[in-house]
Amino acid sequence: MGLFGFGDKEEPERITAPVDPNWVRLPNGAFPPLLSMDPEEMGLNNVGGVYLIWHAGVRPEWVYAGHSKDLAAALHHAGNNRDINYYEKNGGLFVAWALVKEQYRAGVVKYLQETFKTQVDNPGDFNDKTVPVPVIAPVAKRKSAT
């Protein structure tokens, strides 16, 4: 399993320092464009985790954070969302996802939305009592030319 695999406890452990959730990247180290990727081809059917969408361009911004038990369906839904697609014109939309145990997902999304100040809110994926789970932002890892 992905991030936060501290056993099978139902109650999540309190995480205070940002953790790298091992954002999934393409083989070249970059992140896929949201609107042209095929989530099924990426093996995301019925795979649970969190995802983060941003736009590139002159002033990149975080656009949306969410979690799902089926990342393929969630990414299709995000790709069809007008509020998210509004930012495509700003240098393209990109997505990163990480496999996170279910009990941590809402906390990760709350942390992403509040800390990274996403442009499109997602209040349905957490509530006021959700404890934020700090994670490190996705960063492309370009392969070296060696």
Secondary structure, DSSP 8 states (H G I E B T S, - for coil): --B--S-S-SS-----S-B-------TTS---BTTT--TTTTT-TT--EEEEEEE-SSS-EEEEEEEES-HHHHHHHHHT-HHHHGGGGGT-EEEEEE-B-HHHHHHHHHHHHHHHT-SS--GGG--TT-----B-----------
